[in-house]
Amino acid sequence: MAGGQERILRRRIRSVQATKKITRAMELIAASQIVRAQNRISAAAPYQHAVADALGCVLADSPVAGGRLVGVPDAPEKVMVLAVVADRGLCGGYNFSVLRAAERMVAAGSSSGQQYRLVTVGRKAVSYLRFRGQPVERSFTGFSDRPSFADARQVASVLTESFTAGEVDQVLVVSTRFLSAGTQVVETRQLLPMPLGASVRHEEPENRPLGFTELEPDGPELIEDLLPRYVEAAVYGSLLEAAASEHTARQRAMAAATENADELTKTLRRVMNRARQDSVTTEIMEIVGGAEALRQMSQSIEEI
């Protein structure tokens, strides 16, 4: 019985060690992807700020032309929500945190009479929301860990077309903001209408460009052309930050899994050693018992 238990424990130890190799490899891959994702965020930021600043200049020159494209709606009745998560799991609570935040927001707004339309990025969002009976209007998959600007353009076109056609009053984005390698937070941000102040970077007065801006063509036509570019840049930035957050969450999860594998291996080896000791002790007791039985038998024979 003890020998069979020892074989079972050895098999479990080999299985845990094989799993440890996989989690360790995934941890190293995720760690290497974090740096690349951070570089992509830094590279995309200047274009995002430039588009927002250009749109801000147009709105400052023609404030009336902005209309419903700028500001925060007082009582939006129809809201489109973009939830950005991962295509894969094994990244801790990254997916659940974003989807839970979106689900709570939709539940709270629906109780107040608002109508929500869901657009998702990542396979995990589709399975999560469908399981809970939440219809998904559009879903985009296959690029959550390394999005391109073309991917962001596809997502942005759905959001922009619905808003400019008057089908929705507000477009929100629920995703993970990448602040640093140690800090990522789930945020709900308004994408459309363009939030007031979103186009103004915090620059010191002496660093701001001097002179004036001459706009051509007119404000309304220029806004109509710049707004899709602004949405594309904003969505691309959200996708890049979500990808960096995904890699960071996966690296942490795999590091924790590797540590747990080490602890489990130590525990199993301790149990196996204890089982081996019990087996040796049992064999010794059996030998001693057999020797004692032979001695008593010999004494009985001599007495006879």
C-alpha positions in Angstrom: 0.0 0.0 0.0 2.8 2.4 0.9 4.7 1.6 -2.3 1.6 2.3 -4.4 1.2 5.7 -2.6 4.8 6.5 -3.2 4.4 5.8 -6.9 1.3 8.1 -7.1 3.2 10.9 -5.3 6.2 10.6 -7.7 3.8 10.9 -10.6 2.2 14.0 -9.1 5.6 15.6 -8.5 6.6 15.0 -12.1 3.3 16.5 -13.3 3.8 19.6 -11.1 7.4 20.1 -12.3 6.2 19.9 -15.9 3.5 22.5 -15.2 6.2 24.7 -13.5 8.3 24.7 -16.7 5.3 25.9 -18.7 4.3 28.6 -16.2 8.0 29.8 -16.0 8.2 30.0 -19.8 5.0 32.0 -20.0 6.2 34.3 -17.3 9.4 35.1 -19.2 7.5 35.6 -22.4 5.0 38.0 -20.8 7.9 39.9 -19.1 9.6 40.4 -22.5 6.3 41.6 -24.0 5.8 44.2 -21.3 8.7 46.3 -22.5 7.6 46.1 -26.1 4.1 47.1 -25.2 5.4 50.1 -23.2 7.5 51.3 -26.1 4.4 51.1 -28.4 2.4 53.2 -26.0 5.2 55.8 -25.9 5.4 55.8 -29.7 1.7 56.3 -30.3 1.2 59.0 -27.7 2.5 62.0 -29.8 0.1 61.3 -32.6 -2.8 60.8 -30.2 -2.0 64.2 -28.5 -1.5 65.9 -31.9 -4.9 64.8 -33.2 -6.6 65.8 -30.0 -4.8 69.2 -30.0 -5.8 69.9 -33.6 -9.4 69.1 -32.9 -9.2 71.3 -29.8 -7.9 74.2 -31.9 -10.8 73.8 -34.3 -13.4 73.7 -31.5 -11.8 76.7 -29.8 -12.0 78.7 -33.1 -15.6 77.5 -33.9 -17.2 76.5 -30.5 -20.7 76.4 -32.1 -19.5 74.0 -34.7 -18.9 71.3 -32.1 -22.5 70.9 -31.2 -23.2 67.5 -29.7 -19.7 66.4 -30.5 -18.2 68.0 -27.4 -19.1 67.9 -23.7 -20.9 65.5 -21.4 -24.6 64.7 -22.2 -26.9 65.6 -19.4 -29.2 62.6 -19.6 -28.0 60.1 -22.3 -30.7 57.6 -23.2 -28.7 55.4 -25.6 -25.2 54.5 -24.6 -22.6 52.4 -26.5 -20.0 50.6 -24.3 -16.7 49.3 -25.6 -15.2 46.7 -23.2 -11.6 45.8 -23.9 -10.2 42.5 -22.5 -7.9 39.7 -23.6 -8.4 36.8 -26.0 -6.7 34.4 -23.6 -6.9 33.7 -19.9 -4.1 32.8 -17.5 -3.8 36.5 -16.5 -5.3 36.6 -13.0 -8.3 38.8 -12.5 -7.5 41.1 -15.5 -10.5 40.0 -17.6 -12.9 39.7 -14.8 -12.2 43.2 -13.4 -13.0 44.9 -16.7 -16.1 42.8 -17.5 -17.4 43.1 -13.9 -17.0 46.9 -14.1 -18.9 47.0 -17.5 -21.6 44.7 -16.2 -22.2 46.8 -13.1 -22.4 50.0 -15.1 -24.9 48.5 -17.5 -27.0 47.1 -14.7 -27.1 50.5 -12.9 -27.9 52.4 -16.1 -30.6 50.0 -17.2 -32.4 50.4 -13.9 -32.6 54.1 -14.6 -34.1 53.6 -18.1 -30.9 53.8 -20.2 -30.4 51.6 -23.2 -27.0 50.0 -23.7 -25.3 48.5 -26.8 -22.1 46.4 -26.1 -19.1 46.3 -28.3 -16.2 44.0 -27.1 -12.6 43.4 -27.9 -11.3 39.9 -26.8 -12.8 36.4 -26.8 -13.2 36.3 -23.0 -15.7 39.2 -23.2 -18.0 37.3 -25.6 -18.2 34.2 -23.5 -18.6 36.1 -20.2 -21.4 38.4 -21.4 -23.3 35.7 -23.3 -23.2 33.4 -20.3 -24.9 36.2 -18.3 -27.5 36.9 -21.0 -26.0 40.2 -22.2 -26.3 40.6 -26.0 -23.1 41.7 -27.8 -23.6 43.8 -30.8 -20.1 43.5 -32.3 -17.1 41.6 -31.1 -13.5 41.9 -32.3 -11.0 39.1 -31.5 -7.5 38.0 -32.4 -5.4 41.0 -31.6 -5.7 41.8 -27.9 -2.1 41.0 -27.0 -0.6 43.0 -30.0 -3.1 45.4 -31.6 -2.3 47.4 -34.7 -3.7 50.7 -35.9 -5.7 48.9 -38.5 -7.4 46.9 -35.8 -8.2 50.1 -33.9 -9.6 51.7 -37.0 -12.1 48.8 -37.4 -13.3 49.2 -33.8 -13.4 53.0 -34.1 -15.5 52.9 -37.3 -18.3 51.1 -35.5 -18.3 53.6 -32.6 -18.1 56.7 -34.8 -20.7 55.6 -37.3 -23.2 54.9 -34.5 -22.6 58.2 -32.8 -22.6 60.4 -35.9 -25.7 58.7 -37.2 -27.5 59.7 -33.9 -28.1 56.0 -32.9 -26.4 56.6 -29.5 -26.0 59.7 -27.3 -22.7 58.6 -25.7 -19.8 56.2 -26.2 -17.9 54.9 -23.2 -14.8 52.8 -23.0 -14.2 50.3 -20.2 -10.5 49.1 -20.2 -7.4 48.9 -18.1 -5.3 52.0 -17.8 -1.5 51.2 -17.8 0.1 53.7 -15.4 3.3 51.8 -14.8 4.6 48.3 -14.6 3.3 48.1 -11.0 0.0 50.0 -11.4 -2.9 49.3 -13.7 -6.4 50.4 -12.9 -9.8 49.7 -14.6 -11.3 52.9 -15.9 -14.5 54.0 -17.6 -13.8 56.9 -19.9 -16.1 58.9 -22.2 -15.0 58.7 -25.8 -17.8 60.5 -27.6 -18.8 63.3 -27.3 -15.3 64.5 -27.0 -14.7 65.4 -23.3 -14.0 69.0 -22.5 -10.2 69.4 -21.9 -9.3 66.1 -23.6 -7.5 68.0 -26.4 -5.4 70.2 -24.1 -2.2 68.8 -22.8 -0.9 70.1 -19.5 2.0 72.3 -20.7 3.6 75.2 -19.0 2.8 78.6 -20.5 6.4 79.1 -21.6 6.3 75.7 -23.5 3.1 76.4 -25.4 3.5 77.4 -29.1 3.0 81.1 -29.8 1.2 82.7 -32.7 -2.2 81.8 -34.2 -3.8 78.9 -36.1 -5.4 79.4 -39.5 -7.9 76.7 -40.3 -8.9 75.5 -43.7 -11.5 74.3 -44.6 -14.2 75.7 -42.3 -14.7 74.5 -38.8 -17.7 72.1 -39.3 -16.1 70.4 -42.3 -12.7 70.1 -40.5 -14.4 68.7 -37.4 -16.2 66.1 -39.5 -12.8 65.0 -40.8 -10.9 65.1 -37.6 -13.4 63.4 -35.3 -12.9 59.9 -36.8 -9.1 60.4 -36.5 -9.5 61.4 -32.9 -11.6 58.3 -32.1 -9.1 56.0 -33.9 -6.2 57.4 -32.0 -8.0 57.2 -28.7 -9.1 53.6 -29.3 -5.6 52.7 -30.4 -4.2 54.1 -27.2 -6.8 52.2 -25.1 -5.9 48.9 -27.0 -2.2 49.5 -26.4 -2.6 50.2 -22.7 -4.9 47.2 -22.4 -2.3 44.9 -24.1 0.4 46.2 -21.7 -1.8 45.6 -18.8 -2.7 42.1 -20.0 1.0 41.1 -20.3 1.7 42.5 -16.9 -1.2 40.6 -15.3 -0.1 37.4 -17.1 3.5 37.8 -15.9 2.3 38.2 -12.3 -0.1 35.3 -12.5 2.5 33.0 -14.0 5.1 34.0 -11.4 2.6 33.2 -8.7 1.8 29.9 -10.4 5.5 29.0 -10.5 5.9 29.8 -6.8 2.9 27.7 -6.0 4.4 24.8 -8.0 7.6 25.0 -6.0 5.6 25.0 -2.7 3.4 22.1 -3.9 6.5 20.1 -4.9 8.0 20.6 -1.5 4.8 19.5 0.2 4.5 16.4 -2.0 8.1 15.4 -1.4 7.6 15.8 2.3 4.5 13.6 2.1 6.4 11.0 0.0 9.3 10.9 2.4 6.9 10.4 5.3 5.2 7.6 3.3 8.6 6.0 2.6 9.6 6.2 6.3 6.3 4.6 7.2 6.9 1.9 4.7 10.4 1.3 6.1 9.1 1.3 9.7 6.4 -1.2 8.7 8.9 -3.5 7.1 11.2 -3.4 10.2 8.2 -4.1 12.5 7.3 -7.0 10.3 10.8 -8.4 10.4 11.0 -7.9 14.1 7.6 -9.5 14.6 8.6 -12.5 12.4 11.9 -12.9 14.3 10.0 -12.8 17.6 7.6 -15.4 16.3 10.4 -17.7 15.3 12.1 -17.3 18.7 8.9 -18.1 20.5 8.3 -21.1 18.2 11.9 -22.4 18.9 11.3 -22.1 22.7 8.1 -24.0 22.4 9.8 -26.8 20.5 12.6 -27.0 23.0 10.2 -27.3 25.9 8.4 -30.1 24.2 
